[in-house]
């Protein structure tokens, strides 16, 4: 089994998930590590996730062939450097080199949602779509775009930053410095914050705690708890989820109208809530279709869907990137890939 396994890693604001796959494409191991407590280099949870996934596969470092990593933010894939990852607090982090030094195998690093979108082209779950977006809703919100079968990164490598489009001009302060970004309404931390604030206001106004048992019985409120409370009929959770869903629907609508996409697939930690997450989005898109012939034409039913919770879209994209590294010649240490070579590798996903 020496060198026959590849690993894809999804690095998010709260966790790192690693997926180990063999030469036949079968999943051999999976592991998740929290990103809390990481050092300035940030690689400890990533290394721990990879090693735990290898252990689950009954393998070790010597069985690795290559590693592909998806990270939110601006990535210099040529150098393997995370130029800017706002939600992680990383600036100019040489992530590929750090992981390569740790495991002794080739490592590629790319923007997480772009990597996921690339990996979805050709997968049966995309139903043959050649122009699609993967929209990740978790600690942050971003979209990876594939247009006519090719990953679209934009001039600055940041295409798809829909989480920082303005939804509420006088809204909450976003980590990017603006107010009222889509993230301040519909990302995991802000969904939890809005629910907690609404619950505190309701209790201060004299509403009995028994009216909101699902929000008051679990201690710290998280987005996961909010959507569980939606399923349980909690009115505060339902209001917060509806606000998030409408905001996401508007962002998706703008994305599809601008890029004329065949398909939008939703993933990420918040989207893993499934129906309670997606129903407000679907309802708002239905309302828009009823109001506009243009919207009905460009966003037909079933053109926006949620991926299964355990699909691991980013990690699967990382696996495709890792395999492309194995297919290339062993790198000359004096050679730096051109931008065209890096994009070509990403397109192989």
C-alpha positions in Angstrom: 0.0 0.0 0.0 3.1 2.2 0.1 2.3 5.6 -1.5 -1.0 4.4 -2.8 -3.3 6.6 -0.7 -4.3 10.3 -1.3 -5.8 12.7 1.2 -8.1 15.6 0.7 -8.5 18.1 3.5 -11.2 20.7 4.1 -10.0 23.5 6.3 -12.8 25.6 7.7 -13.1 28.3 10.4 -14.0 25.7 13.1 -12.7 22.4 11.9 -10.4 20.5 9.6 -11.8 17.4 7.9 -9.5 14.8 6.2 -10.6 12.1 3.8 -8.4 9.2 2.7 -9.0 7.5 -0.6 -7.3 4.5 -2.2 -6.4 4.0 -5.9 -9.8 2.6 -6.7 -11.5 5.7 -5.3 -12.9 4.0 -2.2 -12.9 6.0 1.0 -10.6 4.3 3.5 -10.8 6.8 6.4 -12.2 10.1 7.6 -11.4 12.3 10.6 -12.3 15.7 11.9 -10.3 17.9 14.2 -11.4 21.3 15.7 -9.4 24.3 14.6 -9.6 25.8 18.1 -6.3 26.2 19.9 -4.1 26.2 16.8 -0.8 28.2 16.8 0.1 31.0 14.4 1.1 28.4 11.7 -2.3 26.8 12.0 -1.2 23.3 10.8 -1.6 21.3 14.0 -5.3 20.5 13.6 -4.7 19.7 9.9 -1.8 17.4 10.7 -3.9 15.7 13.4 -6.9 15.3 11.1 -4.7 13.7 8.4 -3.0 11.3 10.9 -6.4 10.3 12.5 -7.8 9.6 9.0 -4.8 7.5 8.1 -5.2 5.6 11.4 -8.9 5.0 10.6 -7.7 3.6 7.2 -5.2 1.3 9.0 -2.4 3.2 7.3 0.5 5.5 8.1 2.6 8.4 6.7 4.5 5.9 4.4 1.3 5.0 2.6 0.6 8.5 1.4 1.1 9.6 -2.2 0.0 13.2 -2.1 -2.2 15.7 -0.2 -4.7 18.3 -1.5 -6.0 21.0 0.8 -8.8 23.5 0.5 -8.7 26.7 2.5 -11.1 29.6 2.5 -9.7 32.9 1.3 -7.1 34.1 -1.2 -4.6 31.4 -2.1 -1.4 31.6 -4.2 -1.7 28.1 -5.5 1.6 28.5 -7.4 3.5 29.0 -4.2 1.2 27.0 -2.0 0.7 30.1 0.2 -2.5 31.2 2.0 -2.3 34.9 1.2 -5.4 35.9 3.2 -7.9 33.9 5.1 -10.0 36.3 7.1 -11.9 33.7 9.1 -8.7 31.9 10.1 -6.6 35.0 10.7 -3.9 33.8 8.3 -1.7 36.1 6.2 1.0 34.8 3.9 1.1 31.3 5.5 3.2 28.8 3.4 0.8 26.0 4.1 1.9 23.6 1.3 5.5 23.7 2.4 4.6 23.2 6.1 2.5 20.1 5.3 5.0 18.8 2.8 7.7 19.1 5.4 5.5 17.2 7.9 4.6 14.3 5.7 7.3 14.2 3.0 4.9 14.1 0.0 3.6 16.6 -2.5 0.9 18.9 -1.2 -1.3 21.3 -3.2 -3.3 24.1 -1.7 -6.3 25.9 -3.3 -9.3 28.0 -2.4 -11.8 25.6 -0.8 -15.0 26.5 -2.7 -13.2 26.7 -6.0 -11.6 23.3 -5.3 -15.0 21.8 -4.4 -16.7 23.3 -7.6 -13.9 21.9 -9.8 -14.5 18.4 -8.2 -18.2 18.5 -8.8 -17.8 18.9 -12.6 -18.2 15.4 -14.0 -19.6 14.0 -10.8 -23.0 12.3 -11.1 -24.4 14.6 -8.5 -24.0 17.5 -10.9 -26.1 15.8 -13.6 -23.7 16.8 -16.4 -23.8 20.5 -15.6 -20.9 22.4 -17.1 -21.6 25.8 -15.5 -22.2 25.6 -11.8 -21.5 27.1 -8.4 -20.7 25.4 -5.1 -21.9 27.7 -2.3 -20.4 26.9 1.1 -22.4 28.1 4.1 -20.5 27.6 7.4 -18.3 29.9 9.5 -18.2 32.0 6.4 -20.0 32.1 3.0 -18.4 31.8 -0.4 -18.9 30.4 -3.9 -16.7 28.4 -6.2 -17.6 29.1 -9.9 -17.1 26.8 -12.9 -18.1 28.3 -16.2 -18.2 26.2 -19.3 -16.3 23.4 -17.5 -13.5 25.6 -16.3 -12.8 27.0 -12.8 -13.3 30.8 -12.8 -11.0 32.4 -10.3 -11.1 36.1 -11.4 -8.3 38.5 -11.9 -7.5 38.6 -8.2 -8.3 35.0 -7.4 -11.3 35.9 -5.3 -14.3 35.3 -7.6 -17.3 34.2 -5.7 -17.0 36.2 -2.5 -20.8 36.5 -2.2 -20.6 36.3 1.6 -19.4 39.9 1.5 -22.1 41.3 -0.7 -24.2 43.8 1.3 -27.6 42.4 2.5 -28.4 45.0 5.2 -26.5 48.3 4.7 -26.9 49.3 8.3 -26.5 45.8 9.7 -23.9 44.1 11.9 -20.2 44.7 11.5 -18.6 41.9 9.5 -15.1 40.6 10.0 -14.2 42.0 6.6 -14.8 45.5 7.9 -18.1 46.2 6.1 -21.6 46.3 7.7 -24.5 44.1 6.8 -22.7 41.5 4.6 -24.6 38.3 3.7 -22.4 36.6 6.3 -23.7 38.8 9.1 -27.2 37.3 8.4 -26.6 33.8 7.2 -23.3 32.4 8.3 -23.1 30.0 11.3 -21.8 32.3 13.9 -24.2 35.1 13.0 -27.2 32.8 12.9 -26.3 31.8 16.4 -25.7 35.4 17.5 -29.0 36.6 16.1 -30.9 33.7 17.8 -29.2 34.4 21.1 -30.0 38.1 20.9 -33.6 37.5 20.0 -34.0 34.9 22.8 -32.5 37.3 25.4 -34.8 40.1 24.3 -37.8 37.8 24.5 -36.9 36.6 28.0 -36.2 40.2 29.1 -39.7 41.1 27.9 -41.2 38.5 30.1 -41.7 35.6 27.7 -41.5 32.3 29.7 -38.4 30.2 29.0 -40.8 27.3 28.5 -41.9 28.9 25.3 -38.4 28.3 23.8 -37.3 25.0 25.4 -35.1 24.0 22.5 -33.1 27.2 22.6 -32.8 27.5 26.4 -32.0 23.9 27.3 -28.8 23.5 25.4 -26.5 26.2 26.9 -24.5 28.0 24.3 -26.5 28.5 21.1 -25.0 27.4 17.8 -26.4 27.3 14.3 -26.9 23.6 14.6 -29.0 24.2 17.7 -31.0 26.9 15.9 -31.9 24.5 13.1 -32.8 21.8 15.5 -35.1 24.3 17.2 -36.6 25.1 13.9 -37.5 21.4 13.4 -39.0 21.5 16.9 -41.2 24.5 16.1 -39.4 27.2 18.1 -40.7 30.6 16.8 -37.5 32.5 17.4 -35.4 29.9 15.6 -37.9 29.9 12.7 -37.7 33.7 12.3 -33.8 33.6 12.3 -33.8 30.7 9.8 -36.2 32.5 7.5 -34.1 35.6 7.6 -31.0 33.6 6.7 -32.8 31.7 4.0 -34.2 34.8 2.3 -30.8 36.5 2.4 -29.1 33.4 0.9 -31.8 33.1 -1.8 -31.2 36.7 -2.8 -27.4 36.1 -3.0 -28.0 32.9 -5.1 -30.4 34.7 -7.3 -27.9 37.4 -8.0 -25.2 34.8 -8.7 -27.4 32.9 -11.1 -28.7 35.9 -12.9 -25.2 37.3 -13.3 -23.4 34.1 -14.4 -26.3 32.2 -16.1 -25.5 29.0 -14.2 -27.1 25.6 -14.8 -26.8 24.6 -11.2 -26.0 25.8 -7.6 -25.1 23.2 -5.0 -25.1 24.2 -1.4 -22.8 22.6 1.2 -20.9 23.4 4.4 -21.6 23.0 8.1 -24.7 25.1 8.2 -26.2 23.5 5.0 -25.8 20.1 6.7 -29.0 21.0 8.7 -30.8 19.9 5.5 -34.5 20.7 5.2 -34.8 23.3 8.0 -31.9 25.2 6.3 -33.1 24.8 2.7 -36.9 25.3 3.0 -36.7 29.1 3.5 -34.3 29.4 0.5 -36.6 27.3 -1.7 -39.7 29.3 -0.6 -38.0 32.6 -1.5 -36.9 31.4 -4.9 -40.4 30.1 -5.6 -41.7 33.6 -4.7 -39.2 35.2 -7.0 -40.2 32.8 -9.9 -43.9 33.7 -9.4 -43.1 37.4 -9.6 -40.7 37.3 -12.5 -40.7 35.5 -15.8 -37.0 36.2 -16.1 -36.2 34.6 -12.7 -38.4 31.6 -13.7 -36.5 31.2 -16.9 -33.0 31.5 -15.4 -33.6 29.7 -12.1 -35.8 26.8 -12.9 -37.0 24.4 -10.2 -34.3 21.9 -9.0 -31.5 24.2 -10.2 -30.6 25.0 -6.6 -30.0 22.0 -4.3 -28.3 21.0 -1.0 -25.6 18.4 -1.1 -25.9 15.4 1.2 -24.5 16.3 4.7 -21.5 13.8 4.4 -20.6 14.5 0.8 -17.3 16.3 1.7 -17.2 18.4 -1.4 -14.0 20.3 -0.5 -12.1 17.2 0.6 -13.2 15.4 -2.6 -11.8 18.3 -4.6 -8.6 18.1 -2.6 -8.3 14.4 -3.5 -8.6 15.3 -7.2 -5.9 17.9 -6.7 -3.7 15.4 -4.9 -4.1 12.9 -7.7 -3.1 15.5 -10.3 0.1 16.0 -8.4 0.9 12.3 -8.5 0.3 12.2 -12.3 2.8 15.0 -12.9 6.6 14.4 -13.0 8.4 14.7 -9.6 9.0 18.4 -9.1 12.3 20.0 -9.7 13.0 21.9 -6.4 14.2 24.9 -8.5 11.0 25.0 -10.6 8.0 27.1 -9.7 4.8 26.1 -11.6 3.4 28.7 -13.9 -0.1 30.1 -13.2 -1.3 28.2 -16.3 0.0 24.9 -14.9 -1.7 25.4 -11.6 -5.0 26.2 -13.2 -4.7 23.2 -15.5 -4.2 21.0 -12.4 -7.2 22.5 -10.7 -9.3 21.8 -13.8 -8.4 18.2 -13.6 -10.7 17.9 -10.6 
